[in-house]
Amino acid sequence: MSERESMPCDVVIIGGGPAGLSAAIRLKQINEELEVVVLEKGSEIGAHILSGAVVDPKAMNELFPKWRDMDCPLAETPVTENHHWVLSEGGKSDLPEFLLPPFMSNDGNYTASLGNTCRWLAEQAEGLGVMVFPGFPAAEVLFDDRGAVAGVVTQDMGVAEDGSHKPDYQPGMEIQAKYTLFAEGARGNLTKKMKAKFDLEADCEPQVYGLGVKELWDVAPEKYEQGVVIHTQGWPLSETGTWGGGFIYHQANGQVALGFVTALDYKNPYVSPYQEFQRWKHHPEIAALLEGGKRVAYGARVINEGGWQSVPKLAFPGGALIGCSAGFVNVPRIKGTHTAMKSGMLAAESIAAAIAAGHEYTELVDYDAAVRDSWIATELKKVKNAQPAVAKYGEDLGTVLAGIDMWMRTLKIGLPITMKHHRDHEMLERADLYAPVKYPKPDGTLSFDRLTNVSFSYTNHAEDQPVHLKVCDRELQRESELEVFAGPSARYCPAGVYEWILEDGEEPKFQINSQNCVHCKTCDIKDPNQNIEWTTPEGGGGPNYPNM
């Protein structure tokens, strides 16, 4: 007999982000009698939420038409100005707004802490009767006799690194549900398993990713301009043949959120996305903004960049993918909150109708159809070739081609082509084809070493627990990741989790500092042999992001 306790409910939602909380709220708005559970692996709602963020309020308007009068933190900072800089090493040029399609405008949008917005959404959900459980990661999926998803098992607590049970051991609980929504964010570990089990990506392009690295700064009062939004492209990534860009958002309370996204399809194994971000801050325009300021928080997270052609089949017996688990980010707009929320709402409507009709553990085909007939699809189809155009033709020519494609789709002239993706790990090339990239040393004022910055993510993991970063084949890691690719894990990880220890006369040692992990998922994506698997650590572990 299982030692686990069980808890039945109507719907369990894995992840307390915008998609999961919007789904929970919409379920209760439709039928207040439904029993809805939200599981969040972070220590609190918002602890693991990382985004720029500039938010299109379209979905919020639908979920709560009067949200601006409900003390929602999103309402504090409307966007007042929007700029797009093309950087060279020492200068910049402003990209004229008239060159961009109208949907690229940030008029009517808001810049805010997405973590705080999720905390507000959680308050609304709990007020409607949703059971929200932070610190309880979903670690395993339950299936019924027919193979349908039937809920999840939460992570065991109090397991020592050697697998033994500590005095405070508690087995995970079975959350048995008629429907399970996967809202884990980009590259969720259970979502990966559902994609494989139900072959959800059989008819779509592979998902590709960027790594977003972010800092929050208190800037000098005279340099703060509330509501100003700036995006950059060009330098410094132009020097290493990869692409991506930066963002600078003047948010509430005199703070500026700034960060940098590096596409993870880069070829050069010596590229370090974290170091590119630190170098970017030394551009004269950005350094001038930060002078006299103070960094107060740090974090990192991967972002879906595949676009519409990478959206998989969304529903399967007993479950569905919503939000970034499915991949609804509009890459050119650098926005995914509104589409994530809308997908959660559509899934909720499908589930409520199914339960009302007496259907349980079925495949929500009407949810998949509803997404593909919604404004999510309309929006993402306009930009579907933007990411692959830049990835294939480089930032300069690719940006021009992407712009032409977006304009033609906006004008409904129509282009029948759909550009293809390659998986990010397949793009990495041998180290002997490249010279190491010489990054400047951090100065401790504008730029910082990784471990110092990780301390500003307030990451915490119980020391004596199983390492949640699994290396499938240690010998393969040495023979390929180190000897062929020169150990890129030591550079692609933005938290200093991985290092190769090379001592004379001894075998190289692959050390995993799992206590540093900020749950960004880069290793799960970029390891050239897919030899590292990110799994769920003990509940409440990981970053504790304030205002991020």
Secondary structure by P-SEA (a helix, b strand, c coil): cccbbbbbccbbbccccaaaaaaaaaaaaaccccbbbbbbccccccccccccccccaaaaaaacccccccccccccccccbbbbbbcccccccccccccccccccccccccccaaaaaaaaaaaaaaabbbbbccccccbbbbcccccccbbbccccccccccccccccccbbbbcccbbbbccccccaaaaaaaaaaccccccccbbbbbbbbbbbbcccccccccbbbbbccccccccccccbbbbbbccccbbbbbcccccccccccccaaaaaaaaaacaaaaaaaccccccccbbbbbbccccccccccccccccccccccccccccccccaaaaaaaaaaaaaaaaaaaaaccccccaaaaaaaaaacaaaaaaaaccaaaaaaaacccaaaaaaaaaaaaaaaacccccbbbbbccccccccccccccccccccccccccccaaaaaaaaccccccccccccccccaaaaaaccccccccccccccccccbbbbbcccccccccccccccccccccccccccccbbbbbcccccccccccc
